[in-house]
Amino acid sequence: MLAADPKPAPKPATKPAAAKSGSFDARDPAALIAVLAEMEAKAEVVRTEEDSVFLNVTTPAFGFGVQFAGCDKAGKACQGMAFSTAAEKRSANLAQMNDFNQTSINCKAFVDKGGKAHIAYSALLSGRDGKEELRTHVVAWQGCLGAFGEFLRDPAGFLAKAP
């Protein structure tokens, strides 16, 4: 018969709270700010609302906004984000804007009440998303900007070449 071990079993090792809070979370607007900084862009929080955080982003070439939505009370654990910007000039009519939307799964163009053309890209976020997923979203957004710029320079020509 074996004697009982008088020592309690050791507790499993846990990470200290500081290490846990420092981990990368793509649902936190600060994570996108850090990724954009690595890509030579500057982003800052410009306002928060009940469940949204709004960023203003500047790059060497252009500026745009990002809205994080479905966030917790601390402005973290957001469920999605949307990149958007407006064009200085509107060179496409509404039918052409609609046709542009039919050429892209990810990029959506619209005209606001003031008549300005906008482009937007949105994505759902998960707690499993890492830095590479955020980079992928930024690259997809850059693709939207490029396509929209090409479209606005020559709407008829762009649409004639579109699939």
Sequence and secondary structure as in RCSB ss.txt:
>XXXX:A:sequence
MLAADPKPAPKPATKPAAAKSGSFDARDPAALIAVLAEMEAKAEVVRTEEDSVFLNVTTPAFGFGVQFAGCDKAG
KACQGMAFSTAAEKRSANLAQMNDFNQTSINCKAFVDKGGKAHIAYSALLSGRDGKEELRTHVVAWQGCLGAFGE
FLRDPAGFLAKAP
>XXXX:A:secstr
     SS         HHHHHTS  TTSHHHHHHHHHHTT EEEEEEE SSEEEEEEE SS EEEEEEES  TTS
 S SEEEEEEE SS  S HHHHHHHHTT SSEEEEE TTS EEEEEEEE  TT  HHHHHHHHHHHHHHHHHHHH
HHH HHHHHHH  
